[in-house]
């Protein structure tokens, strides 16, 4: 696996442990020789993961909008910083450049990115693995929502098999690297056909 796209928060007001985990993610990517693709920010978890990856000798590609650059959120320490016009372009490039995806704690933007990449996986727009780092149980409610959707037959249970969920960032990155592509069988993955 040559690259992993990270989705995470740009907040600067989180508990310190979240930043420490993000830094570990960045270092681990560098140690594994995996390029970091991320939202281009220099603050919050985005800044922590990017700066730690770069400091450990890794390659960092940021993708950010012009609007966010004007808010001084871009990090010019990236090996490549792509500035685009819209969030739609940003998300497209981040998905296009990935060979895997890892979701760290974040807000509504992170949730949107996660669901977009999951839907794209279901629709076979990409074949790449998706990881959720459930740092300090942050994503427990998300997991409950997915289970709720399965229970009420809005989501097919095999969908959960498209995600790897873990609390250890190093083990989760290694699991993404080692994962094999899951074939999408519409009769199993699409609720309208799976019954």
Biotite code that builds the C-alpha atoms (Angstrom):
import biotite.structure as struc

atoms = struc.array([
    struc.Atom([0.000, 0.000, 0.000], chain_id="A", res_id=1, res_name="UNK", atom_name="CA", element="C"),
    struc.Atom([1.579, 3.244, -1.162], chain_id="A", res_id=2, res_name="UNK", atom_name="CA", element="C"),
    struc.Atom([-0.805, 5.824, 0.304], chain_id="A", res_id=3, res_name="UNK", atom_name="CA", element="C"),
    struc.Atom([-3.491, 6.227, 2.947], chain_id="A", res_id=4, res_name="UNK", atom_name="CA", element="C"),
    struc.Atom([-5.947, 9.100, 3.103], chain_id="A", res_id=5, res_name="UNK", atom_name="CA", element="C"),
    struc.Atom([-6.649, 10.253, 6.639], chain_id="A", res_id=6, res_name="UNK", atom_name="CA", element="C"),
    struc.Atom([-9.894, 11.979, 7.587], chain_id="A", res_id=7, res_name="UNK", atom_name="CA", element="C"),
    struc.Atom([-9.880, 13.784, 10.933], chain_id="A", res_id=8, res_name="UNK", atom_name="CA", element="C"),
    struc.Atom([-10.568, 16.954, 12.906], chain_id="A", res_id=9, res_name="UNK", atom_name="CA", element="C"),
    struc.Atom([-8.981, 20.372, 12.540], chain_id="A", res_id=10, res_name="UNK", atom_name="CA", element="C"),
    struc.Atom([-10.084, 21.366, 16.049], chain_id="A", res_id=11, res_name="UNK", atom_name="CA", element="C"),
    struc.Atom([-7.477, 22.844, 18.363], chain_id="A", res_id=12, res_name="UNK", atom_name="CA", element="C"),
    struc.Atom([-9.517, 22.372, 21.544], chain_id="A", res_id=13, res_name="UNK", atom_name="CA", element="C"),
    struc.Atom([-9.494, 18.594, 21.978], chain_id="A", res_id=14, res_name="UNK", atom_name="CA", element="C"),
    struc.Atom([-8.155, 16.514, 24.834], chain_id="A", res_id=15, res_name="UNK", atom_name="CA", element="C"),
    struc.Atom([-4.352, 16.070, 24.478], chain_id="A", res_id=16, res_name="UNK", atom_name="CA", element="C"),
    struc.Atom([-4.618, 12.303, 24.054], chain_id="A", res_id=17, res_name="UNK", atom_name="CA", element="C"),
    struc.Atom([-6.311, 12.705, 20.671], chain_id="A", res_id=18, res_name="UNK", atom_name="CA", element="C"),
    struc.Atom([-3.337, 14.670, 19.323], chain_id="A", res_id=19, res_name="UNK", atom_name="CA", element="C"),
    struc.Atom([-0.930, 12.063, 20.708], chain_id="A", res_id=20, res_name="UNK", atom_name="CA", element="C"),
    struc.Atom([-2.766, 9.326, 18.810], chain_id="A", res_id=21, res_name="UNK", atom_name="CA", element="C"),
    struc.Atom([-2.731, 11.406, 15.618], chain_id="A", res_id=22, res_name="UNK", atom_name="CA", element="C"),
    struc.Atom([1.025, 11.881, 15.989], chain_id="A", res_id=23, res_name="UNK", atom_name="CA", element="C"),
    struc.Atom([1.462, 8.115, 16.371], chain_id="A", res_id=24, res_name="UNK", atom_name="CA", element="C"),
    struc.Atom([-0.546, 7.578, 13.182], chain_id="A", res_id=25, res_name="UNK", atom_name="CA", element="C"),
    struc.Atom([1.706, 9.997, 11.299], chain_id="A", res_id=26, res_name="UNK", atom_name="CA", element="C"),
    struc.Atom([4.907, 8.373, 12.567], chain_id="A", res_id=27, res_name="UNK", atom_name="CA", element="C"),
    struc.Atom([3.611, 4.901, 11.750], chain_id="A", res_id=28, res_name="UNK", atom_name="CA", element="C"),
    struc.Atom([2.803, 5.876, 8.168], chain_id="A", res_id=29, res_name="UNK", atom_name="CA", element="C"),
    struc.Atom([6.311, 7.268, 7.774], chain_id="A", res_id=30, res_name="UNK", atom_name="CA", element="C"),
    struc.Atom([7.876, 4.142, 9.283], chain_id="A", res_id=31, res_name="UNK", atom_name="CA", element="C"),
    struc.Atom([5.874, 1.936, 6.886], chain_id="A", res_id=32, res_name="UNK", atom_name="CA", element="C"),
    struc.Atom([6.829, 4.066, 3.877], chain_id="A", res_id=33, res_name="UNK", atom_name="CA", element="C"),
    struc.Atom([3.178, 4.982, 3.262], chain_id="A", res_id=34, res_name="UNK", atom_name="CA", element="C"),
    struc.Atom([2.390, 8.418, 1.827], chain_id="A", res_id=35, res_name="UNK", atom_name="CA", element="C"),
    struc.Atom([-0.039, 10.461, 3.910], chain_id="A", res_id=36, res_name="UNK", atom_name="CA", element="C"),
    struc.Atom([-2.845, 12.107, 1.965], chain_id="A", res_id=37, res_name="UNK", atom_name="CA", element="C"),
    struc.Atom([-4.963, 14.425, 4.096], chain_id="A", res_id=38, res_name="UNK", atom_name="CA", element="C"),
    struc.Atom([-6.932, 17.664, 4.177], chain_id="A", res_id=39, res_name="UNK", atom_name="CA", element="C"),
    struc.Atom([-3.894, 19.946, 4.073], chain_id="A", res_id=40, res_name="UNK", atom_name="CA", element="C"),
    struc.Atom([-4.439, 21.621, 7.435], chain_id="A", res_id=41, res_name="UNK", atom_name="CA", element="C"),
    struc.Atom([-1.758, 22.685, 9.859], chain_id="A", res_id=42, res_name="UNK", atom_name="CA", element="C"),
    struc.Atom([-3.932, 22.647, 12.966], chain_id="A", res_id=43, res_name="UNK", atom_name="CA", element="C"),
    struc.Atom([-5.855, 20.115, 15.034], chain_id="A", res_id=44, res_name="UNK", atom_name="CA", element="C"),
    struc.Atom([-5.492, 16.409, 14.423], chain_id="A", res_id=45, res_name="UNK", atom_name="CA", element="C"),
    struc.Atom([-4.776, 17.142, 10.771], chain_id="A", res_id=46, res_name="UNK", atom_name="CA", element="C"),
    struc.Atom([-1.750, 19.195, 11.705], chain_id="A", res_id=47, res_name="UNK", atom_name="CA", element="C"),
    struc.Atom([-0.606, 16.637, 14.270], chain_id="A", res_id=48, res_name="UNK", atom_name="CA", element="C"),
    struc.Atom([-0.708, 13.690, 11.878], chain_id="A", res_id=49, res_name="UNK", atom_name="CA", element="C"),
    struc.Atom([0.956, 15.612, 9.029], chain_id="A", res_id=50, res_name="UNK", atom_name="CA", element="C"),
    struc.Atom([3.757, 17.178, 11.060], chain_id="A", res_id=51, res_name="UNK", atom_name="CA", element="C"),
    struc.Atom([4.615, 13.928, 12.835], chain_id="A", res_id=52, res_name="UNK", atom_name="CA", element="C"),
    struc.Atom([4.653, 12.045, 9.520], chain_id="A", res_id=53, res_name="UNK", atom_name="CA", element="C"),
    struc.Atom([6.945, 14.628, 7.944], chain_id="A", res_id=54, res_name="UNK", atom_name="CA", element="C"),
    struc.Atom([9.220, 14.777, 11.021], chain_id="A", res_id=55, res_name="UNK", atom_name="CA", element="C"),
    struc.Atom([9.618, 10.988, 10.863], chain_id="A", res_id=56, res_name="UNK", atom_name="CA", element="C"),
    struc.Atom([10.731, 11.168, 7.219], chain_id="A", res_id=57, res_name="UNK", atom_name="CA", element="C"),
    struc.Atom([7.390, 10.472, 5.565], chain_id="A", res_id=58, res_name="UNK", atom_name="CA", element="C"),
    struc.Atom([5.799, 11.950, 2.453], chain_id="A", res_id=59, res_name="UNK", atom_name="CA", element="C"),
    struc.Atom([2.834, 14.261, 3.009], chain_id="A", res_id=60, res_name="UNK", atom_name="CA", element="C"),
    struc.Atom([0.300, 15.375, 0.405], chain_id="A", res_id=61, res_name="UNK", atom_name="CA", element="C"),
    struc.Atom([-2.298, 17.926, 1.486], chain_id="A", res_id=62, res_name="UNK", atom_name="CA", element="C"),
    struc.Atom([-5.471, 18.887, -0.350], chain_id="A", res_id=63, res_name="UNK", atom_name="CA", element="C"),
    struc.Atom([-7.198, 22.050, 0.826], chain_id="A", res_id=64, res_name="UNK", atom_name="CA", element="C"),
    struc.Atom([-9.696, 24.588, -0.494], chain_id="A", res_id=65, res_name="UNK", atom_name="CA", element="C"),
    struc.Atom([-8.896, 28.209, -1.309], chain_id="A", res_id=66, res_name="UNK", atom_name="CA", element="C"),
    struc.Atom([-11.354, 29.278, 1.393], chain_id="A", res_id=67, res_name="UNK", atom_name="CA", element="C"),
    struc.Atom([-9.569, 27.289, 4.095], chain_id="A", res_id=68, res_name="UNK", atom_name="CA", element="C"),
    struc.Atom([-6.206, 28.648, 2.902], chain_id="A", res_id=69, res_name="UNK", atom_name="CA", element="C"),
    struc.Atom([-7.495, 32.199, 3.396], chain_id="A", res_id=70, res_name="UNK", atom_name="CA", element="C"),
    struc.Atom([-8.341, 31.200, 6.973], chain_id="A", res_id=71, res_name="UNK", atom_name="CA", element="C"),
    struc.Atom([-4.625, 30.311, 7.395], chain_id="A", res_id=72, res_name="UNK", atom_name="CA", element="C"),
    struc.Atom([-5.361, 26.664, 8.024], chain_id="A", res_id=73, res_name="UNK", atom_name="CA", element="C"),
    struc.Atom([-3.107, 25.239, 5.315], chain_id="A", res_id=74, res_name="UNK", atom_name="CA", element="C"),
    struc.Atom([0.253, 23.690, 6.190], chain_id="A", res_id=75, res_name="UNK", atom_name="CA", element="C"),
    struc.Atom([3.020, 24.711, 3.815], chain_id="A", res_id=76, res_name="UNK", atom_name="CA", element="C"),
    struc.Atom([5.315, 21.972, 5.149], chain_id="A", res_id=77, res_name="UNK", atom_name="CA", element="C"),
    struc.Atom([3.589, 19.396, 2.922], chain_id="A", res_id=78, res_name="UNK", atom_name="CA", element="C"),
    struc.Atom([5.656, 17.795, 0.179], chain_id="A", res_id=79, res_name="UNK", atom_name="CA", element="C"),
    struc.Atom([2.757, 18.692, -2.081], chain_id="A", res_id=80, res_name="UNK", atom_name="CA", element="C"),
    struc.Atom([-0.077, 21.041, -1.161], chain_id="A", res_id=81, res_name="UNK", atom_name="CA", element="C"),
    struc.Atom([-2.919, 21.099, -3.662], chain_id="A", res_id=82, res_name="UNK", atom_name="CA", element="C"),
    struc.Atom([-5.251, 24.094, -3.392], chain_id="A", res_id=83, res_name="UNK", atom_name="CA", element="C"),
    struc.Atom([-8.649, 23.565, -5.029], chain_id="A", res_id=84, res_name="UNK", atom_name="CA", element="C"),
    struc.Atom([-11.812, 25.590, -5.400], chain_id="A", res_id=85, res_name="UNK", atom_name="CA", element="C"),
    struc.Atom([-14.407, 23.465, -3.648], chain_id="A", res_id=86, res_name="UNK", atom_name="CA", element="C"),
    struc.Atom([-14.849, 20.800, -0.999], chain_id="A", res_id=87, res_name="UNK", atom_name="CA", element="C"),
    struc.Atom([-16.158, 18.511, -3.722], chain_id="A", res_id=88, res_name="UNK", atom_name="CA", element="C"),
    struc.Atom([-12.860, 18.804, -5.603], chain_id="A", res_id=89, res_name="UNK", atom_name="CA", element="C"),
    struc.Atom([-10.938, 18.327, -2.366], chain_id="A", res_id=90, res_name="UNK", atom_name="CA", element="C"),
    struc.Atom([-12.759, 15.124, -1.464], chain_id="A", res_id=91, res_name="UNK", atom_name="CA", element="C"),
    struc.Atom([-12.432, 13.789, -5.003], chain_id="A", res_id=92, res_name="UNK", atom_name="CA", element="C"),
    struc.Atom([-8.645, 14.251, -5.029], chain_id="A", res_id=93, res_name="UNK", atom_name="CA", element="C"),
    struc.Atom([-8.239, 12.797, -1.548], chain_id="A", res_id=94, res_name="UNK", atom_name="CA", element="C"),
    struc.Atom([-10.179, 9.713, -2.596], chain_id="A", res_id=95, res_name="UNK", atom_name="CA", element="C"),
    struc.Atom([-8.437, 9.440, -5.962], chain_id="A", res_id=96, res_name="UNK", atom_name="CA", element="C"),
    struc.Atom([-4.953, 9.484, -4.427], chain_id="A", res_id=97, res_name="UNK", atom_name="CA", element="C"),
    struc.Atom([-5.677, 6.847, -1.775], chain_id="A", res_id=98, res_name="UNK", atom_name="CA", element="C"),
    struc.Atom([-4.990, 3.132, -1.646], chain_id="A", res_id=99, res_name="UNK", atom_name="CA", element="C"),
    struc.Atom([-6.618, 2.956, 1.779], chain_id="A", res_id=100, res_name="UNK", atom_name="CA", element="C"),
    struc.Atom([-8.614, 5.168, 4.107], chain_id="A", res_id=101, res_name="UNK", atom_name="CA", element="C"),
    struc.Atom([-8.314, 5.770, 7.845], chain_id="A", res_id=102, res_name="UNK", atom_name="CA", element="C"),
    struc.Atom([-10.864, 7.768, 9.833], chain_id="A", res_id=103, res_name="UNK", atom_name="CA", element="C"),
    struc.Atom([-9.739, 9.426, 13.058], chain_id="A", res_id=104, res_name="UNK", atom_name="CA", element="C"),
    struc.Atom([-12.060, 11.344, 15.388], chain_id="A", res_id=105, res_name="UNK", atom_name="CA", element="C"),
    struc.Atom([-13.608, 14.395, 13.781], chain_id="A", res_id=106, res_name="UNK", atom_name="CA", element="C"),
    struc.Atom([-16.736, 16.451, 13.323], chain_id="A", res_id=107, res_name="UNK", atom_name="CA", element="C"),
    struc.Atom([-19.383, 16.665, 10.619], chain_id="A", res_id=108, res_name="UNK", atom_name="CA", element="C"),
    struc.Atom([-16.824, 17.023, 7.818], chain_id="A", res_id=109, res_name="UNK", atom_name="CA", element="C"),
    struc.Atom([-15.096, 13.831, 8.911], chain_id="A", res_id=110, res_name="UNK", atom_name="CA", element="C"),
    struc.Atom([-18.406, 11.991, 9.118], chain_id="A", res_id=111, res_name="UNK", atom_name="CA", element="C"),
    struc.Atom([-19.345, 13.217, 5.650], chain_id="A", res_id=112, res_name="UNK", atom_name="CA", element="C"),
    struc.Atom([-16.032, 12.019, 4.234], chain_id="A", res_id=113, res_name="UNK", atom_name="CA", element="C"),
    struc.Atom([-16.376, 8.636, 5.919], chain_id="A", res_id=114, res_name="UNK", atom_name="CA", element="C"),
    struc.Atom([-19.853, 8.015, 4.559], chain_id="A", res_id=115, res_name="UNK", atom_name="CA", element="C"),
    struc.Atom([-18.894, 9.211, 1.091], chain_id="A", res_id=116, res_name="UNK", atom_name="CA", element="C"),
    struc.Atom([-15.926, 6.840, 0.912], chain_id="A", res_id=117, res_name="UNK", atom_name="CA", element="C"),
    struc.Atom([-18.044, 3.973, 2.298], chain_id="A", res_id=118, res_name="UNK", atom_name="CA", element="C"),
    struc.Atom([-20.822, 4.548, -0.240], chain_id="A", res_id=119, res_name="UNK", atom_name="CA", element="C"),
    struc.Atom([-18.224, 4.762, -3.016], chain_id="A", res_id=120, res_name="UNK", atom_name="CA", element="C"),
    struc.Atom([-16.828, 1.413, -1.843], chain_id="A", res_id=121, res_name="UNK", atom_name="CA", element="C"),
    struc.Atom([-20.294, -0.159, -1.883], chain_id="A", res_id=122, res_name="UNK", atom_name="CA", element="C"),
    struc.Atom([-20.852, 1.162, -5.406], chain_id="A", res_id=123, res_name="UNK", atom_name="CA", element="C"),
    struc.Atom([-17.448, -0.207, -6.486], chain_id="A", res_id=124, res_name="UNK", atom_name="CA", element="C"),
    struc.Atom([-16.047, 3.221, -7.305], chain_id="A", res_id=125, res_name="UNK", atom_name="CA", element="C"),
    struc.Atom([-12.886, 2.163, -5.473], chain_id="A", res_id=126, res_name="UNK", atom_name="CA", element="C"),
    struc.Atom([-11.614, -1.176, -4.081], chain_id="A", res_id=127, res_name="UNK", atom_name="CA", element="C"),
    struc.Atom([-9.692, 0.136, -1.081], chain_id="A", res_id=128, res_name="UNK", atom_name="CA", element="C"),
    struc.Atom([-9.942, -0.790, 2.625], chain_id="A", res_id=129, res_name="UNK", atom_name="CA", element="C"),
    struc.Atom([-11.475, 1.565, 5.173], chain_id="A", res_id=130, res_name="UNK", atom_name="CA", element="C"),
    struc.Atom([-10.365, 1.778, 8.787], chain_id="A", res_id=131, res_name="UNK", atom_name="CA", element="C"),
    struc.Atom([-12.024, 3.500, 11.724], chain_id="A", res_id=132, res_name="UNK", atom_name="CA", element="C"),
    struc.Atom([-9.746, 4.370, 14.627], chain_id="A", res_id=133, res_name="UNK", atom_name="CA", element="C"),
    struc.Atom([-12.099, 4.276, 17.599], chain_id="A", res_id=134, res_name="UNK", atom_name="CA", element="C"),
    struc.Atom([-9.806, 6.361, 19.781], chain_id="A", res_id=135, res_name="UNK", atom_name="CA", element="C"),
    struc.Atom([-11.164, 6.614, 23.329], chain_id="A", res_id=136, res_name="UNK", atom_name="CA", element="C"),
    struc.Atom([-14.446, 5.098, 22.108], chain_id="A", res_id=137, res_name="UNK", atom_name="CA", element="C"),
    struc.Atom([-15.217, 8.234, 20.125], chain_id="A", res_id=138, res_name="UNK", atom_name="CA", element="C"),
    struc.Atom([-16.927, 6.289, 17.352], chain_id="A", res_id=139, res_name="UNK", atom_name="CA", element="C"),
    struc.Atom([-19.097, 4.074, 19.569], chain_id="A", res_id=140, res_name="UNK", atom_name="CA", element="C"),
    struc.Atom([-22.215, 6.094, 18.617], chain_id="A", res_id=141, res_name="UNK", atom_name="CA", element="C"),
    struc.Atom([-21.386, 5.746, 14.908], chain_id="A", res_id=142, res_name="UNK", atom_name="CA", element="C"),
    struc.Atom([-21.010, 1.995, 15.278], chain_id="A", res_id=143, res_name="UNK", atom_name="CA", element="C"),
    struc.Atom([-24.351, 1.906, 17.126], chain_id="A", res_id=144, res_name="UNK", atom_name="CA", element="C"),
    struc.Atom([-26.030, 3.844, 14.304], chain_id="A", res_id=145, res_name="UNK", atom_name="CA", element="C"),
    struc.Atom([-24.699, 1.377, 11.740], chain_id="A", res_id=146, res_name="UNK", atom_name="CA", element="C"),
    struc.Atom([-25.894, -1.555, 13.851], chain_id="A", res_id=147, res_name="UNK", atom_name="CA", element="C"),
    struc.Atom([-29.280, 0.163, 14.219], chain_id="A", res_id=148, res_name="UNK", atom_name="CA", element="C"),
    struc.Atom([-29.526, 0.479, 10.436], chain_id="A", res_id=149, res_name="UNK", atom_name="CA", element="C"),
    struc.Atom([-28.687, -3.211, 10.080], chain_id="A", res_id=150, res_name="UNK", atom_name="CA", element="C"),
    struc.Atom([-31.219, -4.216, 12.710], chain_id="A", res_id=151, res_name="UNK", atom_name="CA", element="C"),
    struc.Atom([-33.965, -2.366, 10.822], chain_id="A", res_id=152, res_name="UNK", atom_name="CA", element="C"),
    struc.Atom([-32.750, -3.678, 7.426], chain_id="A", res_id=153, res_name="UNK", atom_name="CA", element="C"),
    struc.Atom([-31.729, -0.293, 5.998], chain_id="A", res_id=154, res_name="UNK", atom_name="CA", element="C"),
    struc.Atom([-28.109, -1.472, 5.824], chain_id="A", res_id=155, res_name="UNK", atom_name="CA", element="C"),
    struc.Atom([-26.954, -4.939, 4.798], chain_id="A", res_id=156, res_name="UNK", atom_name="CA", element="C"),
    struc.Atom([-24.825, -6.610, 7.482], chain_id="A", res_id=157, res_name="UNK", atom_name="CA", element="C"),
    struc.Atom([-21.908, -7.417, 5.107], chain_id="A", res_id=158, res_name="UNK", atom_name="CA", element="C"),
    struc.Atom([-21.342, -3.649, 4.875], chain_id="A", res_id=159, res_name="UNK", atom_name="CA", element="C"),
    struc.Atom([-19.589, -3.808, 8.244], chain_id="A", res_id=160, res_name="UNK", atom_name="CA", element="C"),
    struc.Atom([-17.084, -6.181, 6.666], chain_id="A", res_id=161, res_name="UNK", atom_name="CA", element="C"),
    struc.Atom([-15.897, -3.336, 4.430], chain_id="A", res_id=162, res_name="UNK", atom_name="CA", element="C"),
    struc.Atom([-14.555, -1.547, 7.523], chain_id="A", res_id=163, res_name="UNK", atom_name="CA", element="C"),
    struc.Atom([-11.888, -2.436, 10.004], chain_id="A", res_id=164, res_name="UNK", atom_name="CA", element="C"),
    struc.Atom([-12.478, -0.892, 13.407], chain_id="A", res_id=165, res_name="UNK", atom_name="CA", element="C"),
    struc.Atom([-9.775, -0.769, 16.039], chain_id="A", res_id=166, res_name="UNK", atom_name="CA", element="C"),
    struc.Atom([-8.332, 1.160, 18.969], chain_id="A", res_id=167, res_name="UNK", atom_name="CA", element="C"),
    struc.Atom([-4.635, 0.492, 18.314], chain_id="A", res_id=168, res_name="UNK", atom_name="CA", element="C"),
    struc.Atom([-3.459, 2.764, 15.484], chain_id="A", res_id=169, res_name="UNK", atom_name="CA", element="C"),
    struc.Atom([-0.376, 0.724, 14.607], chain_id="A", res_id=170, res_name="UNK", atom_name="CA", element="C"),
    struc.Atom([-2.292, -2.566, 14.457], chain_id="A", res_id=171, res_name="UNK", atom_name="CA", element="C"),
    struc.Atom([-5.075, -0.930, 12.439], chain_id="A", res_id=172, res_name="UNK", atom_name="CA", element="C"),
    struc.Atom([-2.681, 0.511, 9.846], chain_id="A", res_id=173, res_name="UNK", atom_name="CA", element="C"),
    struc.Atom([-0.983, -2.880, 9.531], chain_id="A", res_id=174, res_name="UNK", atom_name="CA", element="C"),
    struc.Atom([-4.400, -4.538, 9.126], chain_id="A", res_id=175, res_name="UNK", atom_name="CA", element="C"),
    struc.Atom([-5.313, -2.119, 6.328], chain_id="A", res_id=176, res_name="UNK", atom_name="CA", element="C"),
    struc.Atom([-2.040, -2.854, 4.559], chain_id="A", res_id=177, res_name="UNK", atom_name="CA", element="C"),
    struc.Atom([-2.584, -6.615, 4.856], chain_id="A", res_id=178, res_name="UNK", atom_name="CA", element="C"),
    struc.Atom([-6.276, -6.597, 3.919], chain_id="A", res_id=179, res_name="UNK", atom_name="CA", element="C"),
    struc.Atom([-7.578, -8.320, 0.823], chain_id="A", res_id=180, res_name="UNK", atom_name="CA", element="C"),
    struc.Atom([-10.150, -6.793, -1.500], chain_id="A", res_id=181, res_name="UNK", atom_name="CA", element="C"),
    struc.Atom([-13.727, -7.780, -0.700], chain_id="A", res_id=182, res_name="UNK", atom_name="CA", element="C"),
    struc.Atom([-15.886, -8.480, -3.743], chain_id="A", res_id=183, res_name="UNK", atom_name="CA", element="C"),
    struc.Atom([-19.200, -6.618, -3.735], chain_id="A", res_id=184, res_name="UNK", atom_name="CA", element="C"),
    struc.Atom([-22.039, -9.080, -4.347], chain_id="A", res_id=185, res_name="UNK", atom_name="CA", element="C"),
    struc.Atom([-25.190, -6.954, -4.849], chain_id="A", res_id=186, res_name="UNK", atom_name="CA", element="C"),
    struc.Atom([-27.375, -9.744, -3.470], chain_id="A", res_id=187, res_name="UNK", atom_name="CA", element="C"),
    struc.Atom([-25.487, -9.529, -0.169], chain_id="A", res_id=188, res_name="UNK", atom_name="CA", element="C"),
    struc.Atom([-24.540, -5.850, 0.073], chain_id="A", res_id=189, res_name="UNK", atom_name="CA", element="C"),
    struc.Atom([-27.581, -3.980, -1.213], chain_id="A", res_id=190, res_name="UNK", atom_name="CA", element="C"),
    struc.Atom([-30.509, -3.964, 1.244], chain_id="A", res_id=191, res_name="UNK", atom_name="CA", element="C"),
    struc.Atom([-33.099, -3.891, -1.561], chain_id="A", res_id=192, res_name="UNK", atom_name="CA", element="C"),
    struc.Atom([-31.769, -7.219, -2.841], chain_id="A", res_id=193, res_name="UNK", atom_name="CA", element="C"),
    struc.Atom([-30.558, -8.910, 0.347], chain_id="A", res_id=194, res_name="UNK", atom_name="CA", element="C"),
    struc.Atom([-33.997, -9.116, 1.945], chain_id="A", res_id=195, res_name="UNK", atom_name="CA", element="C"),
])
